[in-house]
């Protein structure tokens, strides 16, 4: 099983504030981008469903900042499946700075989404589509590899 799905990102000046460190909202944008790239690369069948009737509602999103990062830092945003119910998905994210063959955990995040169907004025919870469940399964967290633990980052192979 793969440990995580990986989205790589190079921080640009436009993502920093006047002090020079990354503005906090970008971490949440990167969570969304990581999730989108996962769908594009690993769950393409779900993309057609999203164009039709399926909606993925973000219910909760959080991020804990551990180390400041700046322009031109290279990041690996690593997404894992934290939990999966009939209608909701919980994701865990590790933000890892890659520099000189070393990895530093700079932030941790979590996100919960609900699968919904119906018109915008009358959406109702629906089961997580089978293709999405299947695509997420390899990235499920195990008791031996919890999100955010330093030992889970050492020597980890890329998933994307």
Secondary structure, DSSP 8 states (H G I E B T S, - for coil): --S-EEEEEE--GGGB-TTSBB-THHHHHHHHHHHHHHHHHH-HHHHHHHHHTEEEEEEEEEEEE-S--BTT-EEEEEEEEEEE-SSEEEEEEEEEEEETTEEEEEEEEEEEEEEEES-TTS-EE----HHHHHHHHTTB--TTS-TT-GGGTTT-----
